[in-house]
């Protein structure tokens, strides 16, 4: 059994990790850490775990917990805070999967420019492996520190990787129009996320300045080996879960729509969690509750635009599920172990 612990278990990502890990056949949960609710039983705080094998686990304070009996620690903390906790755990010789943005950039200058935080452990950041399995599978298998990708980033990268890697689009003209459920903003009590502000409403936010812009560009530049400046605009949906990204770009090849669909199916052949729907467009209800990314493709002959639709559950493939997929790789398990759920629909 893989002995795992979660630092920051009471956030949405931490709780989703726990929900998925409790049914994983090869995992034993050892420690649940929370700064604000130490000492409480997990089932008393979150009765969805009542009756489960985890019900009696008590949350532990960061300062008091001894994690040395863990094979792996998931850190589900805000950026800035996470970098210090990760470094402390890593120095004890324990594998870490970090859910924040703190270790996603080998180029510390990019991180510090976009996050406006000084990185205290730049050498460790350069050691971290970016945890998009479909891109870095072999590197992840050998890693000790995995930086789990952002949720918007996962949906966008999986949609773009085939045509970027093969040089089939104009890299100077990529527009990502993405929408997310409110859980993507975490549990912080901000006016913008309360019920009356979100319900029956739809809005853009962080226009021309969202941090995930830099992460998408950073990864795509490594793939394309050239500078990329794209437009990324996030929107807030009046839903709990899910991301739908609509991506517009110029196709620079003679392939028609069927040819593009065939290319995507070949690129993702054998991938457990990426499904190419072809000319059928994906919807959130097809993926919510799963670790799947579904992609649909349309080619507009009139404008020469390739339109890519990508959908994921932001808490699963965009966070906790992808982290478990990374864990499975780290410990030599079949990639889909514990992750074969179908969507919640209806």
Phi and psi restraints in degrees (value plus and minus 20) as a CYANA .aco file:
   2 UNK   PHI    -107.7   -67.7
   2 UNK   PSI     103.4   143.4
   3 UNK   PHI    -111.8   -71.8
   3 UNK   PSI      98.4   138.4
   4 UNK   PHI    -145.3  -105.3
   4 UNK   PSI     135.4   175.4
   5 UNK   PHI    -154.4  -114.4
   5 UNK   PSI     137.3   177.3
   6 UNK   PHI    -144.0  -104.0
   6 UNK   PSI     104.0   144.0
   7 UNK   PHI    -118.5   -78.5
   7 UNK   PSI      99.2   139.2
   8 UNK   PHI      69.1   109.1
   8 UNK   PSI      28.6    68.6
   9 UNK   PHI     -96.0   -56.0
   9 UNK   PSI     -38.2     1.8
  10 UNK   PHI    -108.7   -68.7
  10 UNK   PSI     -23.4    16.6
  11 UNK   PHI     -97.9   -57.9
  11 UNK   PSI     152.2   192.2
  12 UNK   PHI     -81.0   -41.0
  12 UNK   PSI     -61.3   -21.3
  13 UNK   PHI     -87.9   -47.9
  13 UNK   PSI     -63.3   -23.3
  14 UNK   PHI     -80.8   -40.8
  14 UNK   PSI     -62.8   -22.8
  15 UNK   PHI     -88.2   -48.2
  15 UNK   PSI     -56.1   -16.1
  16 UNK   PHI     -87.1   -47.1
  16 UNK   PSI     -58.5   -18.5
  17 UNK   PHI     -77.4   -37.4
  17 UNK   PSI     -67.1   -27.1
  18 UNK   PHI     -84.4   -44.4
  18 UNK   PSI     -61.1   -21.1
  19 UNK   PHI     -78.2   -38.2
  19 UNK   PSI     -63.2   -23.2
  20 UNK   PHI     -97.2   -57.2
  20 UNK   PSI     -56.7   -16.7
  21 UNK   PHI     -89.1   -49.1
  21 UNK   PSI     -49.7    -9.7
  22 UNK   PHI     -86.1   -46.1
  22 UNK   PSI     -39.1     0.9
  23 UNK   PHI    -127.5   -87.5
  23 UNK   PSI     -13.2    26.8
  24 UNK   PHI     -98.3   -58.3
  24 UNK   PSI     105.2   145.2
  25 UNK   PHI     -91.9   -51.9
  25 UNK   PSI     -32.1     7.9
  26 UNK   PHI    -136.3   -96.3
  26 UNK   PSI      -2.2    37.8
  27 UNK   PHI    -142.5  -102.5
  27 UNK   PSI     118.2   158.2
  28 UNK   PHI    -140.0  -100.0
  28 UNK   PSI     101.4   141.4
  29 UNK   PHI    -103.9   -63.9
  29 UNK   PSI     101.9   141.9
  30 UNK   PHI    -117.6   -77.6
  30 UNK   PSI     -69.1   -29.1
  31 UNK   PHI    -157.4  -117.4
  31 UNK   PSI     121.0   161.0
  32 UNK   PHI    -140.7  -100.7
  32 UNK   PSI     100.4   140.4
  33 UNK   PHI    -129.4   -89.4
  33 UNK   PSI     116.2   156.2
  34 UNK   PHI    -170.4  -130.4
  34 UNK   PSI     109.3   149.3
  35 UNK   PHI     -93.4   -53.4
  35 UNK   PSI     -53.5   -13.5
  36 UNK   PHI    -112.8   -72.8
  36 UNK   PSI     -40.8    -0.8
  37 UNK   PHI    -150.2  -110.2
  37 UNK   PSI      12.4    52.4
  38 UNK   PHI     -80.6   -40.6
  38 UNK   PSI     121.8   161.8
  39 UNK   PHI      76.6   116.6
  39 UNK   PSI     -38.4     1.6
  40 UNK   PHI    -103.2   -63.2
  40 UNK   PSI     126.5   166.5
  41 UNK   PHI     -91.3   -51.3
  41 UNK   PSI     119.9   159.9
  42 UNK   PHI     -82.2   -42.2
  42 UNK   PSI     -56.1   -16.1
  43 UNK   PHI     -92.9   -52.9
  43 UNK   PSI     -44.1    -4.1
  44 UNK   PHI     -93.4   -53.4
  44 UNK   PSI     -57.2   -17.2
  45 UNK   PHI     -97.2   -57.2
  45 UNK   PSI     -60.0   -20.0
  46 UNK   PHI    -151.9  -111.9
  46 UNK   PSI      68.9   108.9
  47 UNK   PHI     -82.2   -42.2
  47 UNK   PSI     -28.7    11.3
  48 UNK   PHI     -82.6   -42.6
  48 UNK   PSI     -38.2     1.8
  49 UNK   PHI    -115.3   -75.3
  49 UNK   PSI     -20.3    19.7
  50 UNK   PHI     -82.2   -42.2
  50 UNK   PSI     115.4   155.4
  51 UNK   PHI      66.7   106.7
  51 UNK   PSI     -28.3    11.7
  52 UNK   PHI    -110.2   -70.2
  52 UNK   PSI     150.2   190.2
  53 UNK   PHI     -87.9   -47.9
  53 UNK   PSI     -33.5     6.5
  54 UNK   PHI    -116.6   -76.6
  54 UNK   PSI     -24.2    15.8
  55 UNK   PHI     -73.3   -33.3
  55 UNK   PSI     -57.6   -17.6
  56 UNK   PHI    -111.3   -71.3
  56 UNK   PSI     -20.3    19.7
  57 UNK   PHI     -83.4   -43.4
  57 UNK   PSI     113.3   153.3
  58 UNK   PHI    -123.4   -83.4
  58 UNK   PSI     122.3   162.3
  59 UNK   PHI     -91.7   -51.7
  59 UNK   PSI     122.1   162.1
  60 UNK   PHI    -136.7   -96.7
  60 UNK   PSI     130.1   170.1
  61 UNK   PHI     -93.8   -53.8
  61 UNK   PSI     126.3   166.3
  62 UNK   PHI     -74.3   -34.3
  62 UNK   PSI     -65.3   -25.3
  63 UNK   PHI     -90.1   -50.1
  63 UNK   PSI     -45.9    -5.9
  64 UNK   PHI    -119.1   -79.1
  64 UNK   PSI     -37.5     2.5
  65 UNK   PHI     -93.8   -53.8
  65 UNK   PSI     117.9   157.9
  66 UNK   PHI    -127.8   -87.8
  66 UNK   PSI      88.8   128.8
  67 UNK   PHI    -117.2   -77.2
  67 UNK   PSI     -11.9    28.1
  68 UNK   PHI     -88.1   -48.1
  68 UNK   PSI     -31.2     8.8
  69 UNK   PHI    -111.4   -71.4
  69 UNK   PSI     -11.7    28.3
  70 UNK   PHI    -117.0   -77.0
  70 UNK   PSI     120.2   160.2
  71 UNK   PHI    -102.7   -62.7
  71 UNK   PSI     -47.8    -7.8
  72 UNK   PHI    -169.9  -129.9
  72 UNK   PSI     120.8   160.8
  73 UNK   PHI    -142.9  -102.9
  73 UNK   PSI     109.5   149.5
  74 UNK   PHI    -112.0   -72.0
  74 UNK   PSI     108.8   148.8
  75 UNK   PHI    -129.1   -89.1
  75 UNK   PSI      93.3   133.3
  76 UNK   PHI    -134.5   -94.5
  76 UNK   PSI      50.7    90.7
  77 UNK   PHI    -145.7  -105.7
  77 UNK   PSI     141.2   181.2
  78 UNK   PHI     -85.6   -45.6
  78 UNK   PSI     133.7   173.7
  79 UNK   PHI     -80.6   -40.6
  79 UNK   PSI     133.7   173.7
  80 UNK   PHI      69.5   109.5
  80 UNK   PSI     -75.7   -35.7
  81 UNK   PHI     -91.6   -51.6
  81 UNK   PSI     -59.2   -19.2
  82 UNK   PHI     -83.3   -43.3
  82 UNK   PSI     -58.1   -18.1
  83 UNK   PHI     -79.3   -39.3
  83 UNK   PSI     -55.9   -15.9
  84 UNK   PHI     -93.9   -53.9
  84 UNK   PSI     -62.0   -22.0
  85 UNK   PHI     -85.5   -45.5
  85 UNK   PSI     -60.8   -20.8
  86 UNK   PHI     -80.5   -40.5
  86 UNK   PSI     -67.2   -27.2
  87 UNK   PHI     -80.4   -40.4
  87 UNK   PSI     -60.9   -20.9
  88 UNK   PHI     -83.8   -43.8
  88 UNK   PSI     -63.6   -23.6
  89 UNK   PHI     -89.4   -49.4
  89 UNK   PSI     -64.2   -24.2
  90 UNK   PHI     -79.3   -39.3
  90 UNK   PSI     -58.4   -18.4
  91 UNK   PHI     -87.0   -47.0
  91 UNK   PSI     -36.3     3.7
  92 UNK   PHI    -107.4   -67.4
  92 UNK   PSI     -15.6    24.4
  93 UNK   PHI      60.2   100.2
  93 UNK   PSI       0.5    40.5
  94 UNK   PHI    -122.3   -82.3
  94 UNK   PSI     117.1   157.1
  95 UNK   PHI     -86.7   -46.7
  95 UNK   PSI     125.5   165.5
  96 UNK   PHI    -152.5  -112.5
  96 UNK   PSI     117.2   157.2
  97 UNK   PHI    -136.7   -96.7
  97 UNK   PSI      94.2   134.2
  98 UNK   PHI    -119.5   -79.5
  98 UNK   PSI     112.1   152.1
  99 UNK   PHI    -114.2   -74.2
  99 UNK   PSI     -27.0    13.0
 100 UNK   PHI    -107.1   -67.1
 100 UNK   PSI    -198.0  -158.0
 101 UNK   PHI    -107.8   -67.8
 101 UNK   PSI     -18.0    22.0
 102 UNK   PHI     -87.7   -47.7
 102 UNK   PSI     -46.8    -6.8
 103 UNK   PHI    -140.5  -100.5
 103 UNK   PSI       1.2    41.2
 104 UNK   PHI    -106.1   -66.1
 104 UNK   PSI     -30.2     9.8
 105 UNK   PHI    -140.9  -100.9
 105 UNK   PSI      99.5   139.5
 106 UNK   PHI     -92.4   -52.4
 106 UNK   PSI     -46.2    -6.2
 107 UNK   PHI    -109.9   -69.9
 107 UNK   PSI      80.9   120.9
 108 UNK   PHI     -84.1   -44.1
 108 UNK   PSI     -50.8   -10.8
 109 UNK   PHI     -81.3   -41.3
 109 UNK   PSI     -59.5   -19.5
 110 UNK   PHI     -83.4   -43.4
 110 UNK   PSI     -66.3   -26.3
 111 UNK   PHI     -78.3   -38.3
 111 UNK   PSI     -70.1   -30.1
 112 UNK   PHI     -87.1   -47.1
 112 UNK   PSI     -52.7   -12.7
 113 UNK   PHI     -87.8   -47.8
 113 UNK   PSI     -61.0   -21.0
 114 UNK   PHI    -107.3   -67.3
 114 UNK   PSI     -51.2   -11.2
 115 UNK   PHI    -116.5   -76.5
 115 UNK   PSI     -32.0     8.0
 116 UNK   PHI      34.6    74.6
 116 UNK   PSI      19.8    59.8
 117 UNK   PHI    -156.5  -116.5
 117 UNK   PSI     118.8   158.8
 118 UNK   PHI     -95.9   -55.9
 118 UNK   PSI     112.9   152.9
 119 UNK   PHI    -107.8   -67.8
 119 UNK   PSI     102.1   142.1
 120 UNK   PHI    -104.9   -64.9
 120 UNK   PSI     -30.6     9.4
 121 UNK   PHI    -154.3  -114.3
 121 UNK   PSI      41.9    81.9
 122 UNK   PHI     -82.5   -42.5
 122 UNK   PSI     -55.7   -15.7
 123 UNK   PHI     -85.7   -45.7
 123 UNK   PSI     -58.0   -18.0
 124 UNK   PHI     -88.5   -48.5
 124 UNK   PSI     -57.9   -17.9
 125 UNK   PHI     -81.1   -41.1
 125 UNK   PSI     -55.8   -15.8
 126 UNK   PHI     -93.2   -53.2
 126 UNK   PSI     -42.2    -2.2
 127 UNK   PHI     -99.7   -59.7
 127 UNK   PSI     -45.6    -5.6
 128 UNK   PHI     -84.0   -44.0
 128 UNK   PSI     127.1   167.1
 129 UNK   PHI    -124.8   -84.8
 129 UNK   PSI     111.0   151.0
 130 UNK   PHI     -90.5   -50.5
 130 UNK   PSI     106.0   146.0
 131 UNK   PHI    -112.0   -72.0
 131 UNK   PSI      19.3    59.3
 132 UNK   PHI    -108.7   -68.7
 132 UNK   PSI      83.1   123.1
 133 UNK   PHI     -77.8   -37.8
 133 UNK   PSI     -62.0   -22.0
 134 UNK   PHI     -86.0   -46.0
 134 UNK   PSI     -33.7     6.3
 135 UNK   PHI    -126.0   -86.0
 135 UNK   PSI     -59.2   -19.2
 136 UNK   PHI    -143.1  -103.1
 136 UNK   PSI      11.5    51.5
 137 UNK   PHI     -70.0   -30.0
 137 UNK   PSI     -71.4   -31.4
 138 UNK   PHI     -88.7   -48.7
 138 UNK   PSI     -56.9   -16.9
 139 UNK   PHI     -86.6   -46.6
 139 UNK   PSI     -58.8   -18.8
 140 UNK   PHI     -83.3   -43.3
 140 UNK   PSI     -59.3   -19.3
 141 UNK   PHI     -75.9   -35.9
 141 UNK   PSI     -49.9    -9.9
 142 UNK   PHI    -121.0   -81.0
 142 UNK   PSI     -17.8    22.2
 143 UNK   PHI    -101.4   -61.4
 143 UNK   PSI     136.9   176.9
 144 UNK   PHI    -130.9   -90.9
 144 UNK   PSI     -42.0    -2.0
 145 UNK   PHI    -153.3  -113.3
 145 UNK   PSI     100.2   140.2
 146 UNK   PHI    -134.4   -94.4
 146 UNK   PSI     110.4   150.4
 147 UNK   PHI    -116.9   -76.9
 147 UNK   PSI      85.9   125.9
 148 UNK   PHI     -87.0   -47.0
 148 UNK   PSI     112.8   152.8
 149 UNK   PHI     -86.7   -46.7
 149 UNK   PSI     142.3   182.3
 150 UNK   PHI     -90.1   -50.1
 150 UNK   PSI     140.3   180.3
 151 UNK   PHI     -91.8   -51.8
 151 UNK   PSI     -70.7   -30.7
 152 UNK   PHI     -78.6   -38.6
 152 UNK   PSI     -57.1   -17.1
 153 UNK   PHI     -85.7   -45.7
 153 UNK   PSI     -62.6   -22.6
 154 UNK   PHI     -79.4   -39.4
 154 UNK   PSI     -68.6   -28.6
 155 UNK   PHI     -81.5   -41.5
 155 UNK   PSI     -59.6   -19.6
 156 UNK   PHI     -94.9   -54.9
 156 UNK   PSI     -64.3   -24.3
 157 UNK   PHI     -85.4   -45.4
 157 UNK   PSI     -64.8   -24.8
 158 UNK   PHI     -81.9   -41.9
 158 UNK   PSI     -51.6   -11.6
 159 UNK   PHI     -91.8   -51.8
 159 UNK   PSI     -52.3   -12.3
 160 UNK   PHI    -120.9   -80.9
 160 UNK   PSI     -44.0    -4.0
 161 UNK   PHI     -73.2   -33.2
 161 UNK   PSI     -65.4   -25.4
 162 UNK   PHI     -79.0   -39.0
 162 UNK   PSI     -64.1   -24.1
 163 UNK   PHI    -101.9   -61.9
 163 UNK   PSI     -46.3    -6.3
 164 UNK   PHI     -93.2   -53.2
 164 UNK   PSI     -67.2   -27.2
 165 UNK   PHI     -80.8   -40.8
 165 UNK   PSI     -55.3   -15.3
 166 UNK   PHI    -113.7   -73.7
 166 UNK   PSI     -16.4    23.6
 167 UNK   PHI      45.4    85.4
 167 UNK   PSI      19.5    59.5
 168 UNK   PHI    -122.4   -82.4
 168 UNK   PSI     -19.0    21.0
 169 UNK   PHI    -151.5  -111.5
 169 UNK   PSI     143.5   183.5
 170 UNK   PHI     -99.2   -59.2
 170 UNK   PSI      89.9   129.9
 171 UNK   PHI     -92.7   -52.7
 171 UNK   PSI     -29.1    10.9
 172 UNK   PHI    -109.3   -69.3
 172 UNK   PSI     -20.8    19.2
 173 UNK   PHI    -161.9  -121.9
 173 UNK   PSI      57.0    97.0
 174 UNK   PHI    -141.1  -101.1
 174 UNK   PSI     104.9   144.9
 175 UNK   PHI    -142.4  -102.4
 175 UNK   PSI     102.1   142.1
 176 UNK   PHI    -132.3   -92.3
 176 UNK   PSI      95.5   135.5
 177 UNK   PHI    -130.0   -90.0
 177 UNK   PSI      84.9   124.9
 178 UNK   PHI    -142.5  -102.5
 178 UNK   PSI     126.3   166.3
 179 UNK   PHI    -148.7  -108.7
 179 UNK   PSI     119.5   159.5
 180 UNK   PHI    -152.3  -112.3
 180 UNK   PSI     129.6   169.6
 181 UNK   PHI     -89.7   -49.7
 181 UNK   PSI     144.5   184.5
 182 UNK   PHI     -88.4   -48.4
 182 UNK   PSI     -44.0    -4.0
 183 UNK   PHI     -82.0   -42.0
 183 UNK   PSI     -41.1    -1.1
 184 UNK   PHI     -83.3   -43.3
 184 UNK   PSI     -39.3     0.7
 185 UNK   PHI    -109.0   -69.0
 185 UNK   PSI     -21.4    18.6
 186 UNK   PHI      59.9    99.9
 186 UNK   PSI    -188.0  -148.0
 187 UNK   PHI    -120.2   -80.2
 187 UNK   PSI      -8.8    31.2
 188 UNK   PHI     -84.5   -44.5
 188 UNK   PSI     121.2   161.2
 189 UNK   PHI    -107.8   -67.8
 189 UNK   PSI      62.1   102.1
 190 UNK   PHI    -133.5   -93.5
 190 UNK   PSI     124.7   164.7
 191 UNK   PHI     -75.0   -35.0
 191 UNK   PSI     -57.3   -17.3
 192 UNK   PHI     -82.5   -42.5
 192 UNK   PSI     -38.9     1.1
 193 UNK   PHI    -130.7   -90.7
 193 UNK   PSI     -16.8    23.2
 194 UNK   PHI     -95.3   -55.3
 194 UNK   PSI     141.0   181.0
 195 UNK   PHI     -74.1   -34.1
 195 UNK   PSI     -68.7   -28.7
 196 UNK   PHI     -85.7   -45.7
 196 UNK   PSI     -43.5    -3.5
 197 UNK   PHI    -105.6   -65.6
 197 UNK   PSI     -46.8    -6.8
 198 UNK   PHI    -117.3   -77.3
 198 UNK   PSI     -62.1   -22.1
 199 UNK   PHI     -81.3   -41.3
 199 UNK   PSI     116.1   156.1
 200 UNK   PHI      35.7    75.7
 200 UNK   PSI      15.0    55.0
 201 UNK   PHI    -158.9  -118.9
 201 UNK   PSI     142.2   182.2
 202 UNK   PHI    -176.7  -136.7
 202 UNK   PSI     105.6   145.6
 203 UNK   PHI    -170.8  -130.8
 203 UNK   PSI     134.1   174.1
 204 UNK   PHI    -106.5   -66.5
 204 UNK   PSI     135.9   175.9
 205 UNK   PHI    -170.3  -130.3
 205 UNK   PSI     142.9   182.9
 206 UNK   PHI      26.6    66.6
 206 UNK   PSI      21.8    61.8
 207 UNK   PHI     -87.2   -47.2
 207 UNK   PSI     112.9   152.9
 208 UNK   PHI      41.7    81.7
 208 UNK   PSI       5.2    45.2
 209 UNK   PHI    -181.8  -141.8
 209 UNK   PSI      -9.0    31.0
 210 UNK   PHI     -90.6   -50.6
 210 UNK   PSI     117.8   157.8
 211 UNK   PHI     -78.7   -38.7
 211 UNK   PSI     -50.7   -10.7
 212 UNK   PHI     -86.8   -46.8
 212 UNK   PSI     -37.8     2.2
 213 UNK   PHI     -76.8   -36.8
 213 UNK   PSI     -67.3   -27.3
 214 UNK   PHI     -85.5   -45.5
 214 UNK   PSI     -56.4   -16.4
 215 UNK   PHI     -89.2   -49.2
 215 UNK   PSI     -62.3   -22.3
 216 UNK   PHI     -82.1   -42.1
 216 UNK   PSI     -68.1   -28.1
 217 UNK   PHI     -81.4   -41.4
 217 UNK   PSI     -62.6   -22.6
 218 UNK   PHI     -80.6   -40.6
 218 UNK   PSI     -64.7   -24.7
 219 UNK   PHI     -92.1   -52.1
 219 UNK   PSI     -63.8   -23.8
 220 UNK   PHI     -84.6   -44.6
 220 UNK   PSI     -54.3   -14.3
 221 UNK   PHI     -84.7   -44.7
 221 UNK   PSI     -56.6   -16.6
 222 UNK   PHI     -86.6   -46.6
 222 UNK   PSI     -54.8   -14.8
 223 UNK   PHI     -93.4   -53.4
 223 UNK   PSI     -66.1   -26.1
 224 UNK   PHI    -103.9   -63.9
 224 UNK   PSI     -37.9     2.1
 225 UNK   PHI      38.4    78.4
 225 UNK   PSI      21.1    61.1
 226 UNK   PHI    -178.8  -138.8
 226 UNK   PSI     141.6   181.6
 227 UNK   PHI     -88.6   -48.6
 227 UNK   PSI     120.8   160.8
 228 UNK   PHI    -152.2  -112.2
 228 UNK   PSI     111.4   151.4
 229 UNK   PHI    -143.8  -103.8
 229 UNK   PSI      90.8   130.8
 230 UNK   PHI    -137.9   -97.9
 230 UNK   PSI     148.1   188.1
 231 UNK   PHI    -124.6   -84.6
 231 UNK   PSI     105.3   145.3
 232 UNK   PHI    -147.7  -107.7
 232 UNK   PSI      99.6   139.6
 233 UNK   PHI    -143.5  -103.5
 233 UNK   PSI      93.5   133.5
 234 UNK   PHI    -109.9   -69.9
 234 UNK   PSI     130.6   170.6
 235 UNK   PHI    -152.3  -112.3
 235 UNK   PSI     133.9   173.9
 236 UNK   PHI    -125.4   -85.4
 236 UNK   PSI      98.6   138.6
 237 UNK   PHI    -110.2   -70.2
 237 UNK   PSI     128.8   168.8
 238 UNK   PHI    -100.5   -60.5
 238 UNK   PSI      34.0    74.0
 239 UNK   PHI    -153.3  -113.3
 239 UNK   PSI     140.5   180.5
 240 UNK   PHI     -97.3   -57.3
 240 UNK   PSI     -64.1   -24.1
 241 UNK   PHI    -151.5  -111.5
 241 UNK   PSI     137.3   177.3
 242 UNK   PHI      92.1   132.1
 242 UNK   PSI     126.4   166.4
 243 UNK   PHI    -150.5  -110.5
 243 UNK   PSI     113.0   153.0
 244 UNK   PHI    -143.5  -103.5
 244 UNK   PSI     100.1   140.1
 245 UNK   PHI    -132.7   -92.7
 245 UNK   PSI     107.0   147.0
 246 UNK   PHI    -128.9   -88.9
 246 UNK   PSI     101.9   141.9
 247 UNK   PHI    -138.5   -98.5
 247 UNK   PSI     111.4   151.4
 248 UNK   PHI    -136.0   -96.0
 248 UNK   PSI     111.4   151.4
 249 UNK   PHI    -174.8  -134.8
 249 UNK   PSI     144.9   184.9
 250 UNK   PHI    -113.3   -73.3
 250 UNK   PSI     104.7   144.7
 251 UNK   PHI     -99.8   -59.8
 251 UNK   PSI     106.8   146.8
 252 UNK   PHI    -131.9   -91.9
 252 UNK   PSI      22.3    62.3
 253 UNK   PHI    -166.6  -126.6
 253 UNK   PSI     144.3   184.3
 254 UNK   PHI    -103.3   -63.3
 254 UNK   PSI     -16.7    23.3
 255 UNK   PHI     -83.1   -43.1
 255 UNK   PSI     120.3   160.3
 256 UNK   PHI    -111.9   -71.9
 256 UNK   PSI    -195.0  -155.0
 257 UNK   PHI     -80.7   -40.7
 257 UNK   PSI     -62.8   -22.8
 258 UNK   PHI     -83.1   -43.1
 258 UNK   PSI     -57.7   -17.7
 259 UNK   PHI     -84.9   -44.9
 259 UNK   PSI     -59.3   -19.3
 260 UNK   PHI     -86.4   -46.4
 260 UNK   PSI     -62.7   -22.7
 261 UNK   PHI     -80.8   -40.8
 261 UNK   PSI     -64.0   -24.0
 262 UNK   PHI     -81.9   -41.9
 262 UNK   PSI     -59.3   -19.3
 263 UNK   PHI     -81.9   -41.9
 263 UNK   PSI     -65.0   -25.0
 264 UNK   PHI     -85.0   -45.0
 264 UNK   PSI     -61.6   -21.6
 265 UNK   PHI     -85.4   -45.4
 265 UNK   PSI     -56.8   -16.8
 266 UNK   PHI     -88.9   -48.9
 266 UNK   PSI     -61.8   -21.8
 267 UNK   PHI     -81.6   -41.6
 267 UNK   PSI     -60.9   -20.9
 268 UNK   PHI    -121.5   -81.5
 268 UNK   PSI      -4.4    35.6
 269 UNK   PHI     -79.1   -39.1
 269 UNK   PSI     109.9   149.9
 270 UNK   PHI      66.7   106.7
 270 UNK   PSI     -27.3    12.7
 271 UNK   PHI     -97.3   -57.3
 271 UNK   PSI     108.0   148.0
 272 UNK   PHI     -88.8   -48.8
 272 UNK   PSI     -48.5    -8.5
 273 UNK   PHI    -140.2  -100.2
 273 UNK   PSI     -11.8    28.2
 274 UNK   PHI    -138.1   -98.1
 274 UNK   PSI      99.9   139.9
 275 UNK   PHI    -139.1   -99.1
 275 UNK   PSI     105.6   145.6
 276 UNK   PHI    -115.5   -75.5
 276 UNK   PSI      92.8   132.8
 277 UNK   PHI    -104.5   -64.5
 277 UNK   PSI     -28.3    11.7
 278 UNK   PHI      52.7    92.7
 278 UNK   PSI    -149.8  -109.8
 279 UNK   PHI    -104.3   -64.3
 279 UNK   PSI     -20.5    19.5
 280 UNK   PHI    -104.3   -64.3
 280 UNK   PSI     109.0   149.0
 281 UNK   PHI    -107.5   -67.5
 281 UNK   PSI     114.0   154.0
 282 UNK   PHI     -93.0   -53.0
 282 UNK   PSI     134.8   174.8
 283 UNK   PHI    -151.1  -111.1
 283 UNK   PSI     136.8   176.8
 284 UNK   PHI     -79.8   -39.8
 284 UNK   PSI     -56.7   -16.7
 285 UNK   PHI     -83.7   -43.7
 285 UNK   PSI     -36.8     3.2
 286 UNK   PHI     -99.2   -59.2
 286 UNK   PSI     -36.3     3.7
 287 UNK   PHI    -146.9  -106.9
 287 UNK   PSI     -35.5     4.5
 288 UNK   PHI     -81.6   -41.6
 288 UNK   PSI     107.4   147.4
 289 UNK   PHI      74.1   114.1
 289 UNK   PSI     -21.7    18.3
 290 UNK   PHI    -138.3   -98.3
 290 UNK   PSI     149.3   189.3
 291 UNK   PHI    -115.8   -75.8
 291 UNK   PSI      -0.1    39.9
 292 UNK   PHI    -110.0   -70.0
 292 UNK   PSI     129.7   169.7
 293 UNK   PHI    -137.8   -97.8
 293 UNK   PSI     104.1   144.1
 294 UNK   PHI    -131.4   -91.4
 294 UNK   PSI     118.0   158.0
 295 UNK   PHI    -147.9  -107.9
 295 UNK   PSI     112.8   152.8
 296 UNK   PHI    -139.5   -99.5
 296 UNK   PSI     132.3   172.3
 297 UNK   PHI    -154.6  -114.6
 297 UNK   PSI     117.5   157.5
 298 UNK   PHI    -156.9  -116.9
 298 UNK   PSI     121.5   161.5
 299 UNK   PHI    -136.9   -96.9
 299 UNK   PSI     102.0   142.0
 300 UNK   PHI    -113.2   -73.2
 300 UNK   PSI      81.0   121.0
 301 UNK   PHI     -81.4   -41.4
 301 UNK   PSI     -54.1   -14.1
 302 UNK   PHI     -82.3   -42.3
 302 UNK   PSI     -59.0   -19.0
 303 UNK   PHI    -128.1   -88.1
 303 UNK   PSI     -30.2     9.8
 304 UNK   PHI      55.0    95.0
 304 UNK   PSI      -2.6    37.4
 305 UNK   PHI    -112.6   -72.6
 305 UNK   PSI     116.2   156.2
 306 UNK   PHI    -112.9   -72.9
 306 UNK   PSI     108.2   148.2
 307 UNK   PHI    -135.9   -95.9
 307 UNK   PSI     100.8   140.8
 308 UNK   PHI    -135.7   -95.7
 308 UNK   PSI     107.3   147.3
 309 UNK   PHI    -130.7   -90.7
 309 UNK   PSI     106.1   146.1
 310 UNK   PHI    -149.0  -109.0
 310 UNK   PSI     111.7   151.7
 311 UNK   PHI    -149.3  -109.3
 311 UNK   PSI     120.2   160.2
 312 UNK   PHI    -165.0  -125.0
 312 UNK   PSI     145.7   185.7
 313 UNK   PHI    -107.5   -67.5
 313 UNK   PSI      99.1   139.1
 314 UNK   PHI     -83.0   -43.0
 314 UNK   PSI     -46.5    -6.5
 315 UNK   PHI    -108.1   -68.1
 315 UNK   PSI     -35.6     4.4
 316 UNK   PHI    -126.4   -86.4
 316 UNK   PSI    -106.2   -66.2
 317 UNK   PHI     -79.9   -39.9
 317 UNK   PSI     -48.1    -8.1
 318 UNK   PHI    -104.0   -64.0
 318 UNK   PSI     -22.4    17.6
 319 UNK   PHI    -180.9  -140.9
 319 UNK   PSI    -112.4   -72.4
 320 UNK   PHI     -85.4   -45.4
 320 UNK   PSI     -62.8   -22.8
 321 UNK   PHI     -85.6   -45.6
 321 UNK   PSI     -61.6   -21.6
 322 UNK   PHI     -83.8   -43.8
 322 UNK   PSI     -56.1   -16.1
 323 UNK   PHI     -83.9   -43.9
 323 UNK   PSI     -59.9   -19.9
 324 UNK   PHI     -89.5   -49.5
 324 UNK   PSI     -56.9   -16.9
 325 UNK   PHI     -78.1   -38.1
 325 UNK   PSI     -62.7   -22.7
 326 UNK   PHI     -83.8   -43.8
 326 UNK   PSI     -62.7   -22.7
 327 UNK   PHI     -79.3   -39.3
 327 UNK   PSI     -64.4   -24.4
 328 UNK   PHI     -77.1   -37.1
 328 UNK   PSI     -61.8   -21.8
 329 UNK   PHI     -85.0   -45.0
 329 UNK   PSI     -64.4   -24.4
 330 UNK   PHI     -78.5   -38.5
 330 UNK   PSI     -53.4   -13.4
 331 UNK   PHI    -129.9   -89.9
 331 UNK   PSI      -1.6    38.4
 332 UNK   PHI      50.8    90.8
 332 UNK   PSI       2.8    42.8
 333 UNK   PHI    -111.2   -71.2
 333 UNK   PSI     143.0   183.0
 334 UNK   PHI     -81.1   -41.1
 334 UNK   PSI     116.4   156.4
 335 UNK   PHI     -79.0   -39.0
 335 UNK   PSI     -52.8   -12.8
 336 UNK   PHI    -113.0   -73.0
 336 UNK   PSI      -9.7    30.3
 337 UNK   PHI     -78.2   -38.2
 337 UNK   PSI     104.2   144.2
 338 UNK   PHI      56.5    96.5
 338 UNK   PSI     -12.4    27.6
 339 UNK   PHI    -151.1  -111.1
 339 UNK   PSI      10.8    50.8
 340 UNK   PHI    -118.6   -78.6
 340 UNK   PSI      -1.3    38.7
 341 UNK   PHI     -84.3   -44.3
 341 UNK   PSI     127.5   167.5
 342 UNK   PHI    -114.3   -74.3
 342 UNK   PSI     150.2   190.2
 343 UNK   PHI     -85.3   -45.3
 343 UNK   PSI     136.4   176.4
 344 UNK   PHI     -86.7   -46.7
 344 UNK   PSI     -42.6    -2.6
 345 UNK   PHI     -66.9   -26.9
 345 UNK   PSI     116.1   156.1
